[in-house]
């Protein structure tokens, strides 16, 4: 998938840093299988929405859509947390996420729309996803979610090799 293609070493290292910063907390919050499934969903969803929005063939590579999806998901998680939070405390994660996206979405070959749609996809998916991870608990949830993620990834690689 486009999430695994990178233009050069700097691009790869930048995305690895983003994954380290944002994917780790998503996986810690949701689980070792559910977290990767969320990242795959947010990254792929952001890329699909970006392609549909553009309506033309485009070259969009890298894991930054998934990284932005993780950041959007974490903003949703913070916003949805239960407890005595004031309105300002619920809105601050949105402002922080938007600021972060603006800060990380510059550069000569940056696909800004992929970042925007990755963030939005992660945010809206996170609104539904994170509450489900606390309600839907059963012993095989994480192994099953990880297996689904790996099956999707292997299918994408296999489909790419068959072309």
N, C-alpha and C positions, 0 to 999 in steps of 0.2 A: 504494500500500500504506500501511498505518498508519505505516510507518517514515518517510514523507515528510510526514505531517500534523503540524502543531504548533498549539498553542492561542494563542500570542502570541509577540512578539518575544523576550522573556526565555527562553521555552521553547526557541525555535529557537537562540538564542545559547548557551544551556547545552549543548544537544546538539552544536552545532558545536564547542564547546570540548572536550567529551568525545571527539568524533571526532578532533579534532586530537591529543589526548593519547594515545588508544589505537588508533585505526585506522591512524595513520601507522606505528607500529611493526609492526603486523600486516602491512601492505602491504610494508614494508621487508624483513621476514623471509621472507615467502612469495612476493611478486611482485606486479606491477602488475595482473594479471588474477586470480590466485588469491586475493589478499587481499580485493578487493571481493566475490568469490564467497563467501568464508568469512564476511564481515560480513553479507551478505544471508542466508546460511544460518542463522547464529546468531540474527540478529534475527527472521527469519520463524519459525524453529523455536521460539524463546522465546515469540513471540506465539501460535503454534498450541498449544503446550503449555499456556500460560496460559489460553487460551479453553477447551481441553478440561478443564483442572483446575477452572475455575470452573463449567462446565456451563450457563452462562446467557449471554445477550447482554451484552457489555460494551463500553465505550468505552475503547480503549487507543490512544493516539496518540503519535507521536514516535519518534525514533531511539534513545532511551535503551536499548531492548532490545538493539539492535545494539551500542551502546557497551558495555553490560555484557557482551555476548557477546565483544567484543574483549578486555575486561579478563579474562574467564574464559579465553579462548584464550591470552592472554599468560601467565597463571598456569600453564596446562598446559604451555606451551612452556618456561618456566623450570624447571618441575618435571621435565620429560622430558630436559633437557639432559644430554649425556653429559659425563663427566669425573669427577674425584675429589671428588664432593660427599657430604657427610655427610647422614644422615637429616634432621637439623634444617634443612639447606640446601635439601632437596627439599620440606619441608613449609612453609617460610616463604612461598613464593609463594601457597599456599592461604590462609594466615592473612592475608597482605596483601590478597589479592583479596576475602576475606570482609569485612575491615575497610573496604576501599574501598567495597564494595557497601553496607554499612551506613551509611557516611558520606554516600553520594550518593543514598540511597533514602529520603529524608525530604521532607516538604513536603505541603501541603494536598491536592493532586490527584495525588500520585505513586502510580503503580500498582506497589507494592512487589513483588507476585508476578511481574509482567512482568520486573522487574529480576532477581529470583531465578532465574526460568526462563531468561532471556537469559544470565546468568552460567553457569548449569549447562550449557546447550546449548553455549555457547562453550567451556567447559572440556572437556566430553566430546568435542566435535567436534575440538578442538585436539589431544587425545591422539592421534587418528588422522591428522588433517590435516597437522600440521607435519612429522612424519616422512615423509609421502608427498611433500611438496614437495622434500625433499632426495633422495629415491629416484627419483621420476618426473620426469625432466628430458628435455625434447625441445624443439626450436626453436620450435614453434608453441604451446607450452603456455599461455603468458601471453595471447597474442591470443585463443586459443580460450576460455580461462576468462573473459576480459573480454567476449567476444561472447556467451557463455552468460548471464553476469550481465545484460548489456544486453537480451537477448531476454526474459529473465524479467521484468525491470522494465518494458519496453515492453508486454509482454503483460498485466501487471497494470494498467497505466495504461489500455490499450485496453479491457480487460474492464470497468474502472470507468466509462469513458466510455460504454460500450454499454448500461449499466443504465438 
